[in-house]
């Protein structure tokens, strides 16, 4: 359990794009569910937003490595 917590904290401080993106994905999905979106569709929305966040984070990290 400590390893999971250390990994999560490390991701938040090391890659804040990923942390902010995941929180925003959860908030957007919650708002969509509150507005009446079906559960299955909201699950797909969350998956797409998380994948988009991951791609954004990976793109930012790639650009950082390329400029060094």
C-alpha angles and dihedrals in degrees: 000000000000091000091054091049092048090049092050092048090046091053092049094051097035099042109026092168088067095045095048092043093053093048091049090048091054092046093048091048091048091051090049091052090047089052090056106269114155118255096243093048091047089052090055090047090054092048092050093047092048092049089048090050091050092050091049091049093048090048092052092048091047091052090050092052093045094053093051 
